[in-house]
Structures are given as structure tokens and as C-alpha cells.
Amino acid sequence: MNEQSPEADDTSLGFQKKVWIVCSITALFVALIWFFKVTFSVFLLILAGALIALFFHGFAEWIQRKLLISQKASLITSVILTFVIIILLFWFMGATIQQQITELAKTLPSTVNTAKRQLENTTLGKKFLERTSSDEVSNEVYAFFSRFFNSTFGVFTDIYVVLFLGLFFTAAPKTYLNGFMLLIPFKAKSKTKYTLEKIGFTLTKWLKGQILAMVAIALLKGIALEILGVPMAIALALIAGVLNFIPNFGPLISMVPAILIALTQSINKAIVVAVVYLLLQIFEGNVITPSIQQKLIKMPAALIIIAQLFMGLISGGWGLILATPLVAIVMVIVEETYVKKINSRMTKMHK
């Protein structure tokens, strides 16, 4: 009888062990991907809440510098003052804004039909309608907006969760940061703390720039629409300002209702409105934002678009909205944990 040698048994057991290790690593990797996909939208809500907290703390620092009051008092003042400004804004302009938004919602179907009739009178308009009126295009548009407005728990519940997370993070940020730091090994604590502080600084600067750019765009587009005599100018300007928070895609989305409203008057006015929107967006992208965010890390435009496409597919509207701050976070982490080490090694090698 043939008997297997001890060496053959050891080889067989070693191979089986390697197979089990490979299978275990693969299963763990698949489980991590599944966990990431399922919980990623929740992490985005946490990031949105953190951005709100950063806004309140940034506003509080400005109040503290101007009024020379304590940090706690300035933080309470920043929260109260923010809500007071929002309430007063809606108190004085709410009736006009609500009336125009209601009118916009009521007249949108007839506006679309009027726009179609206007486009049918031109050769280019007919070709455009032929290409965009097919069932395939309609299904693609519907699928896109379904993904965009898809949220974790529902739109209003998400907003509720984000708002309260922001208030909790604002009230006691050290509680959550200290809890997170307990999970970090002792040797990496100082580096992690510095990286988190740099992420907070970067996001605060980015958020400040975005808010100022939103206000500037809303004012400029509102003035331009009033001069052009476009109906519902305040509502359209407000939509443009809010959607300007989403780089690249937000301005394009805000352009659609403005062009549709202008088409009810004439094709020429719609073309003028489109050109004005594009020119103002170019001005914002090349003058307003760079002048505001001089100290902010420079994020490549192509990288932001790629991140928005991936994030939009994974998490819908929240992914598209929060793609830019997420890119900023990743860039800071990569710079602090990888790029600086590589540069340090290269410097030592050349010495």
C-alpha cells in the first residue's frame, strides 16, 4: 500500500490553510464593501451635521473677535442669530417668495407646453424636441431625478437628523472628538489630532467661501432677472443661490426653470437668460470663489466632477451635494498620511 509521507501531509495542510486564508480575506473584503454601501449614506448625514457645527463655530469665532465676549456666549449667539436671520428673512420676504414659488409650481406644466410650442417654430427647436421627447430619454431623466432625490430615511427626516446632529456637534464637539480619539493607537494620536484640526480648518474655509458665493450669485442673478423683466425673479434667484452650493451641476439645474419661464415670453429672452446665467457662473468660478477661498486647498475641477458622478450614483442627492467637502477631507488625509512621508523620505535620500 502507498503511504503518504509526513512532508506530503504538511504540504497538503499548508495549501488548505492558504486557501482558507484567501477565502476569509475575500469574504471580509466583500463584507466591508457591503457594509460601506449600506451605511455610506448615514456617514454623509453625519458629515452634513458636522458642516453645520463648523458653520456655527466659525460664525461664533467671528462674533467673539468683534464683540470680545466669551467662547460659550459667542457660540450661543451664533446659533440664535442664525435662526433669527432666517426667520426675519422669511418674515419680510417669505410672502413674496412663497407666492412666486407657488406660482412657479402651478404654472410649470403650462410653461413647459408653451416652451415646446415656441421651440416647434424653429428648425433647431424641432430637432431638439425630437431628440429629447423619446421614451428612452424620458426614462433616463426620470431615473436621474429618482436617484438624485433618493435619501436615507426620506428628505424631511434626513433634514431633521442633520439639523439635530449639527446642534449636538455644536454644543459638545470635544465629547465626540475625544470618543473618536480613544479608538486611535497612542503612537498615532498626535498625528490624528493634527489631521482632524486641519480638516476642520479646511472645511470651515470652504464653507465660508460657498456661503458668500451663494449670496453673491443670488443677488447678481436676481438683479439680472429683474432688469430683463423675467417673472418670479426673486424665487429664481433664491433657487440659483441655494443650488450654487453644488459645484458644476447646481448652476445647470438652476438654469432650467429660469429658461422655461423666459421661454413663455420669447425664445430670444430665453437665450439671453441662458447667456447671462453662464456668464455669471463663469464670473463666480473665476473671480468670486477664488478671491474668497485664497487660503483654501486647491481642488482640481475634474476630480470634483468625478467625485460627484460616483457619489451621485451611490447616494443620490446627498452624495452630489457633499462630494466636494468629502474630496477636501480625502485630500487632507492623503497629504498628511502619505504625501508628507514620501516627501520627507525623498528629502533624506537627496541629502
C-alpha positions in Angstrom: 0.0 0.0 0.0 1.1 3.5 -0.8 1.5 5.6 2.3 1.8 9.4 2.2 4.9 10.8 3.7 4.7 13.4 6.5 6.1 16.0 4.1 3.2 15.5 1.7 0.7 15.8 4.6 2.3 19.0 5.7 2.2 20.4 2.2 -1.5 19.5 1.8 -2.4 21.1 5.1 -0.3 24.2 4.3 -2.2 24.5 0.9 -5.6 24.1 2.6 -4.6 26.7 5.2 -3.6 29.2 2.5 -6.9 28.5 0.6 -8.9 29.2 3.8 -6.9 32.4 4.4 -7.6 33.7 0.9 -11.3 32.8 1.2 -11.5 34.5 4.6 -9.8 37.7 3.3 -12.1 37.7 0.2 -15.2 37.3 2.4 -14.1 40.0 4.7 -13.4 42.3 1.8 -16.9 41.6 0.3 -18.5 42.2 3.7 -16.7 45.5 4.1 -17.8 46.7 0.7 -21.4 45.7 1.5 -21.2 47.5 4.9 -19.7 50.6 3.2 -22.5 50.6 0.6 -25.3 50.2 3.1 -24.0 52.7 5.7 -22.4 55.3 3.4 -25.5 57.4 3.3 -25.5 57.6 7.1 -21.9 58.8 7.1 -22.9 61.5 4.7 -25.6 62.7 7.1 -23.0 62.8 9.9 -20.8 64.9 7.5 -23.7 67.3 6.8 -24.2 67.7 10.6 -20.5 68.3 11.1 -20.6 71.0 8.4 -23.5 72.7 10.3 -21.5 72.6 13.5 -18.4 74.1 11.7 -20.6 76.9 10.4 -21.9 77.7 13.9 -18.3 77.6 15.4 -16.9 79.7 12.5 -19.7 82.3 13.0 -19.0 82.2 16.7 -15.3 82.9 16.3 -16.2 86.0 14.1 -18.7 87.2 16.8 -16.1 86.7 19.5 -13.5 88.8 17.6 -15.9 91.6 17.0 -17.7 91.7 20.4 -14.9 90.4 22.6 -17.2 88.0 24.6 -16.6 84.5 25.9 -16.5 81.5 23.6 -19.6 80.0 25.1 -21.6 83.2 24.8 -20.4 83.8 21.2 -21.5 80.2 20.3 -25.0 80.6 21.8 -25.2 84.0 20.0 -24.2 82.5 16.7 -26.9 79.8 16.8 -29.6 82.2 18.0 -28.6 84.9 15.5 -28.6 82.4 12.6 -32.1 81.3 13.3 -33.2 84.9 13.9 -31.8 86.0 10.5 -33.5 83.0 8.8 -36.9 83.8 10.5 -36.6 87.6 9.7 -35.7 86.8 6.1 -38.8 84.6 5.7 -40.9 87.1 7.7 -40.1 90.1 5.4 -39.6 88.2 2.1 -41.5 85.0 2.8 -44.8 86.1 1.4 -43.2 87.2 -1.9 -41.0 84.1 -2.1 -43.9 81.8 -1.2 -46.2 83.5 -3.7 -43.6 83.2 -6.5 -42.7 79.6 -5.7 -46.4 78.7 -5.6 -47.0 80.4 -8.9 -43.9 78.7 -10.3 -45.2 75.3 -9.3 -48.7 76.0 -10.7 -47.5 77.4 -14.0 -44.7 74.9 -14.6 -46.8 72.4 -16.7 -48.2 75.2 -18.9 -44.8 76.8 -19.1 -43.3 73.5 -20.4 -46.1 73.3 -23.0 -45.6 76.9 -24.1 -41.8 76.3 -24.3 -42.5 73.3 -26.6 -44.7 75.4 -28.9 -42.0 78.1 -29.0 -39.4 75.5 -29.9 -41.6 74.0 -32.6 -41.4 77.2 -34.5 -37.7 76.9 -35.2 -35.6 74.2 -37.0 -33.2 73.8 -34.2 -36.1 73.6 -31.7 -37.8 70.8 -33.7 -34.6 68.8 -33.8 -34.1 69.3 -30.0 -37.7 68.2 -29.3 -37.2 65.1 -31.5 -34.1 64.1 -29.6 -35.5 64.8 -26.1 -39.1 63.6 -26.5 -38.4 59.9 -26.9 -39.4 57.4 -24.2 -35.8 56.4 -23.7 -34.7 60.0 -22.8 -37.7 60.5 -20.6 -36.9 57.3 -18.7 -33.3 58.4 -18.3 -34.3 61.8 -16.9 -36.8 60.2 -14.5 -34.2 57.7 -13.3 -31.7 60.5 -12.8 -34.0 62.6 -10.6 -35.2 59.5 -8.8 -31.6 58.8 -7.8 -30.9 62.5 -7.0 -33.9 62.8 -4.6 -33.3 59.4 -3.1 -32.4 59.8 0.5 -31.6 57.6 3.5 -34.8 57.9 5.5 -36.8 60.4 3.4 -36.0 64.0 2.6 -37.6 65.7 5.7 -36.4 63.0 8.1 -32.8 63.5 6.7 -33.0 67.2 7.2 -34.3 66.7 10.7 -31.5 64.3 11.5 -28.8 66.6 10.0 -30.1 69.6 11.9 -30.1 67.9 15.3 -26.7 66.3 14.6 -25.4 69.7 13.8 -26.8 71.2 17.1 -25.4 68.3 19.1 -21.9 68.6 17.5 -22.1 72.3 18.0 -22.9 72.0 21.7 -20.3 69.4 22.7 -17.7 68.8 19.9 -15.0 67.7 22.3 -17.2 64.8 23.6 -17.4 63.2 20.2 -13.8 64.0 19.2 -12.4 62.6 22.5 -14.5 59.5 22.0 -13.1 59.0 18.5 -9.5 59.6 19.7 -9.9 56.7 22.2 -10.1 54.4 19.2 -6.7 55.6 17.8 -3.4 53.9 18.9 -1.3 56.0 21.2 1.5 56.5 18.7 -0.9 57.9 16.1 -2.9 60.2 18.5 -0.9 63.4 17.9 -0.9 63.0 14.1 -4.6 62.1 14.0 -5.4 65.1 16.2 -3.5 67.4 13.9 -5.1 65.9 10.8 -8.6 66.4 12.3 -7.8 70.0 13.1 -6.6 70.6 9.6 -9.7 69.0 8.2 -11.9 71.3 10.4 -9.9 74.4 9.3 -10.2 73.4 5.6 -13.9 72.7 5.7 -14.6 75.9 7.6 -12.8 78.0 5.0 -14.5 76.1 2.2 -17.9 76.5 3.8 -17.4 80.3 4.3 -16.5 80.6 0.6 -19.5 78.6 -0.5 -21.9 80.7 1.6 -20.5 84.0 0.4 -20.6 82.7 -3.2 -24.2 81.6 -2.8 -25.3 85.0 -1.6 -23.3 86.8 -4.4 -24.9 84.6 -7.1 -28.4 85.0 -5.7 -28.0 88.8 -5.7 -26.4 89.0 -9.1 -28.9 86.7 -10.8 -31.8 88.4 -9.0 -30.7 91.8 -10.3 -30.1 90.4 -13.8 -33.5 88.8 -14.0 -35.3 91.9 -12.7 -33.5 94.0 -15.4 -34.5 91.5 -18.1 -38.1 91.6 -16.8 -38.3 87.8 -16.2 -41.3 86.9 -13.9 -40.7 85.4 -10.5 -37.1 86.8 -10.4 -36.8 86.5 -6.6 -37.8 82.9 -6.5 -35.5 82.0 -9.4 -32.6 83.9 -7.8 -33.2 82.1 -4.5 -33.1 78.7 -6.3 -29.9 79.7 -8.1 -28.3 80.8 -4.8 -29.2 77.6 -2.9 -28.2 75.3 -5.8 -24.9 77.1 -6.2 -23.8 75.1 -3.1 -23.5 72.1 -5.5 -20.5 72.9 -7.8 -20.8 72.3 -11.5 -24.3 70.6 -11.5 -26.2 73.0 -9.2 -25.9 76.1 -11.6 -27.0 73.9 -14.5 -30.0 72.7 -12.6 -31.0 76.2 -11.5 -30.8 77.4 -15.1 -33.7 75.1 -16.3 -36.6 76.9 -14.5 -35.3 80.3 -15.5 -35.0 79.4 -19.2 -38.5 77.8 -19.1 -40.0 80.9 -17.6 -38.2 83.1 -20.1 -39.5 80.9 -23.0 -43.1 81.8 -22.1 -42.1 85.4 -23.2 -39.9 84.7 -26.2 -37.1 82.4 -27.5 -34.7 85.4 -27.6 -35.3 86.2 -24.0 -34.6 82.6 -23.1 -31.3 82.7 -25.0 -30.4 85.9 -23.2 -31.2 84.4 -19.8 -29.1 81.3 -20.6 -26.2 83.5 -21.7 -26.5 85.7 -18.5 -26.5 82.6 -16.3 -23.5 81.2 -18.0 -21.5 84.5 -17.8 -22.4 85.0 -14.1 -21.3 81.4 -13.4 -18.0 81.9 -15.2 -17.5 85.1 -13.2 -18.3 83.3 -10.0 -16.0 80.4 -10.8 -13.1 82.6 -11.8 -13.4 85.7 -9.7 -15.7 85.4 -6.7 -14.8 82.0 -5.4 -11.0 82.2 -5.9 -10.9 85.6 -4.2 -12.9 84.3 -1.3 -11.0 81.0 -0.9 -7.4 82.1 -1.4 -6.2 80.1 1.6 -8.3 77.0 0.7 -6.6 73.9 -0.7 -7.0 73.9 -4.5 -9.1 71.0 -5.6 -8.9 70.1 -9.3 -12.2 70.7 -11.1 -12.1 67.3 -12.9 -11.6 65.5 -9.6 -14.7 67.2 -8.1 -16.8 66.2 -11.2 -15.6 62.6 -11.0 -16.4 62.5 -7.3 -19.8 64.0 -7.9 -20.6 61.4 -10.5 -19.6 58.5 -8.3 -21.2 59.9 -5.2 -24.4 60.8 -7.0 -24.7 57.2 -8.2 -24.0 55.7 -4.8 -26.0 58.1 -2.5 -28.2 60.2 -4.7 -28.7 63.9 -3.8 -26.7 63.8 -0.6 -23.7 62.3 -2.5 -23.9 65.0 -5.1 -24.2 67.8 -2.5 -21.4 66.6 -0.2 -18.9 65.3 -2.8 -16.8 68.4 -2.7 -16.2 68.5 1.1 -15.6 64.8 1.0 -12.9 65.3 -1.6 -11.4 68.0 0.6 -11.3 65.6 3.5 -9.7 62.9 1.5 -7.1 65.3 0.1 -6.1 66.4 3.6 -5.8 62.8 4.8 -3.7 61.7 1.8 -1.5 64.8 2.2 -0.9 64.2 6.0 -0.6 60.4 6.0 1.1 59.7 2.6 2.4 62.7 0.7 4.4 64.3 3.5 6.0 60.9 4.4 7.1 60.4 0.7 8.4 64.0 0.5 10.3 63.5 3.8 11.9 60.3 2.5 12.8 61.9 -0.8 14.4 64.8 1.0 16.5 62.5 3.2 17.6 60.5 0.2 18.9 63.6 -1.6 20.9 64.8 1.4 
